[in-house]
């Protein structure tokens, strides 16, 4: 499975469907210059765009839905992710759609455009990624923060 090819297909489908998004997570860290392993595609979208995003992703064969998964339920940084996957041979590729919570509005407004093999990809800024990863607080997020606060190799 070629994650970059899959990402470009997803980005095209979202663009064709008129769905605003911002790449976040591991692939965004990579685009900011810090190579690391990732096995999924993480996108920030507005909640009102979820249905259009689901339709766009279905056109790319992302039809195995896990539905909405809550994180930090009842806490100030509560988040919701809509998870959908597609089978590629004997592997699953997952797209996580993080539904934009109110406390990440500035992250959304600060997203940037990157050129990836001739395609424009909307990406959460480095500062925005640091904010998002502080909220998540998992070990990989803390490692990403350390990299993002430094200079790319």
LODO-262352 format. One record per residue (C-alpha): x, y, z; residue in one letter. Coordinates in nm, 4 decimals. Layout:
BEGIN
- X; Y; Z; code
- X; Y; Z; A
...
END
This chain:
BEGIN
- X; Y; Z; code
- 0.0000; 0.0000; 0.0000; X
- 0.1319; 0.3427; -0.0954; X
- 0.0096; 0.5866; 0.1690; X
- 0.1073; 0.8939; -0.0338; X
- -0.0940; 0.7747; -0.3365; X
- -0.3918; 0.7020; -0.1107; X
- -0.3635; 1.0458; 0.0509; X
- -0.3603; 1.2160; -0.2890; X
- -0.6724; 1.0214; -0.3892; X
- -0.8504; 1.1223; -0.0686; X
- -0.7477; 1.4873; -0.1110; X
- -0.8767; 1.4908; -0.4693; X
- -1.2082; 1.3348; -0.3647; X
- -1.2535; 1.5897; -0.0856; X
- -1.1614; 1.8779; -0.3151; X
- -1.3996; 1.7504; -0.5859; X
- -1.6715; 1.7186; -0.3205; X
- -1.6126; 2.0728; -0.1940; X
- -1.5110; 1.9501; 0.1520; X
- -1.2657; 2.1743; 0.3398; X
- -1.0119; 1.9750; 0.5432; X
- -0.6678; 1.9919; 0.6992; X
- -0.4243; 1.7024; 0.7154; X
- -0.3128; 1.6387; 1.0728; X
- -0.1471; 1.3519; 1.2592; X
- 0.1593; 1.1607; 1.1454; X
- 0.1401; 1.2485; 0.7770; X
- 0.1269; 1.6191; 0.8635; X
- 0.4338; 1.5750; 1.0840; X
- 0.6099; 1.4178; 0.7841; X
- 0.5093; 1.7078; 0.5549; X
- 0.6545; 1.9475; 0.8123; X
- 0.9895; 1.7742; 0.7635; X
- 1.0048; 1.5092; 1.0348; X
- 1.0012; 1.1553; 0.8922; X
- 0.8172; 0.9019; 1.1022; X
- 0.6095; 0.5891; 1.0564; X
- 0.2349; 0.6261; 1.0227; X
- -0.0299; 0.3849; 0.9035; X
- -0.3389; 0.6007; 0.8615; X
- -0.4638; 0.9333; 0.7310; X
- -0.5840; 1.1878; 0.9870; X
- -0.7932; 1.4831; 0.8727; X
- -0.9496; 1.7727; 1.0576; X
- -1.2942; 1.8661; 0.9202; X
- -1.5856; 2.0815; 1.0315; X
- -1.8739; 1.8797; 1.1813; X
- -2.1177; 2.0198; 0.9249; X
- -1.9036; 1.8675; 0.6467; X
- -1.9102; 1.5109; 0.7815; X
- -2.1782; 1.3770; 0.5450; X
- -2.0082; 1.5272; 0.2389; X
- -1.6726; 1.3883; 0.3569; X
- -1.8231; 1.0413; 0.4028; X
- -1.9604; 1.0529; 0.0474; X
- -1.6252; 1.1687; -0.0930; X
- -1.4397; 0.8930; 0.0919; X
- -1.6917; 0.6296; -0.0207; X
- -1.5998; 0.7223; -0.3788; X
- -1.2432; 0.6130; -0.2859; X
- -1.3748; 0.2821; -0.1435; X
- -1.3570; 0.3893; 0.2213; X
- -1.6775; 0.2102; 0.3169; X
- -1.5928; 0.0109; 0.6318; X
- -1.7237; 0.2511; 0.8942; X
- -1.6499; 0.2287; 1.2649; X
- -1.8589; 0.5402; 1.3200; X
- -1.7993; 0.8195; 1.5669; X
- -1.5517; 0.7544; 1.8468; X
- -1.5450; 0.9977; 2.1426; X
- -1.2213; 1.0966; 2.3170; X
- -1.2007; 1.2589; 2.6622; X
- -1.5790; 1.2429; 2.6958; X
- -1.7132; 1.5042; 2.9382; X
- -1.3786; 1.6824; 2.9669; X
- -1.2858; 2.0306; 2.8430; X
- -1.0947; 1.8875; 2.5451; X
- -1.3609; 1.6393; 2.4367; X
- -1.3168; 1.5356; 2.0735; X
- -1.4981; 1.3131; 1.8270; X
- -1.3441; 1.1140; 1.5443; X
- -1.5327; 0.9486; 1.2605; X
- -1.3305; 0.6426; 1.1543; X
- -1.3695; 0.4738; 0.8169; X
- -1.1455; 0.2203; 0.6431; X
- -1.0948; 0.0442; 0.3145; X
- -0.9498; -0.2959; 0.2376; X
- -0.6387; -0.3043; 0.0218; X
- -0.5514; -0.6679; -0.0317; X
- -0.5277; -0.8148; 0.3164; X
- -0.4631; -0.4753; 0.4810; X
- -0.6944; -0.2022; 0.6065; X
- -0.6225; 0.1648; 0.5512; X
- -0.8021; 0.3929; 0.7949; X
- -0.9024; 0.7561; 0.7622; X
- -0.9783; 0.9326; 1.0897; X
- -1.1908; 1.2455; 1.0503; X
- -1.1442; 1.4617; 1.3587; X
- -1.4569; 1.6743; 1.3902; X
- -1.3376; 2.0284; 1.4601; X
- -1.4072; 2.1115; 1.8264; X
- -1.4514; 2.4747; 1.9312; X
- -1.1163; 2.4838; 2.1132; X
- -0.9281; 2.4106; 1.7892; X
- -1.0839; 2.6932; 1.5826; X
- -0.7508; 2.8800; 1.5686; X
- -0.5790; 2.5633; 1.4439; X
- -0.8381; 2.5448; 1.1638; X
- -0.7925; 2.9107; 1.0669; X
- -0.4121; 2.8704; 1.0590; X
- -0.3956; 2.5747; 0.8175; X
- -0.1453; 2.5914; 0.5331; X
- -0.1177; 2.4748; 0.1721; X
- 0.1570; 2.2313; 0.0749; X
- 0.2496; 2.1003; -0.2676; X
- 0.2684; 1.7218; -0.2736; X
- 0.3663; 1.5891; -0.6144; X
- 0.1755; 1.8632; -0.7936; X
- -0.1339; 1.8477; -0.5725; X
- -0.2208; 2.1125; -0.3156; X
- -0.2787; 1.9593; 0.0279; X
- -0.4242; 2.1603; 0.3170; X
- -0.2194; 2.0886; 0.6304; X
- -0.2450; 2.1923; 0.9946; X
- 0.0406; 2.4356; 1.0655; X
- 0.3350; 2.3302; 1.2785; X
- 0.2037; 2.5418; 1.5673; X
- -0.1423; 2.3914; 1.5220; X
- -0.0025; 2.0379; 1.5266; X
- 0.1786; 2.1111; 1.8510; X
- -0.1490; 2.2340; 2.0005; X
- -0.3380; 1.9255; 1.8819; X
- -0.0690; 1.6886; 2.0052; X
- -0.0587; 1.8527; 2.3482; X
- -0.4323; 1.7880; 2.3774; X
- -0.3928; 1.4205; 2.2764; X
- -0.0886; 1.3706; 2.5007; X
- 0.0017; 1.0136; 2.3984; X
- 0.3697; 0.9068; 2.3948; X
- 0.3944; 0.9388; 2.0131; X
- 0.2361; 1.2850; 2.0349; X
- 0.4942; 1.3952; 2.2925; X
- 0.7727; 1.2695; 2.0654; X
- 0.6185; 1.4575; 1.7718; X
- 0.6007; 1.7767; 1.9802; X
- 0.9707; 1.7464; 2.0600; X
- 1.0488; 1.7198; 1.6876; X
- 0.8068; 1.9933; 1.5794; X
- 0.9542; 2.2374; 1.8312; X
- 1.2995; 2.1821; 1.6808; X
- 1.4429; 2.2202; 1.3330; X
- 1.3814; 1.9627; 1.0593; X
- 1.6746; 1.7283; 0.9958; X
END
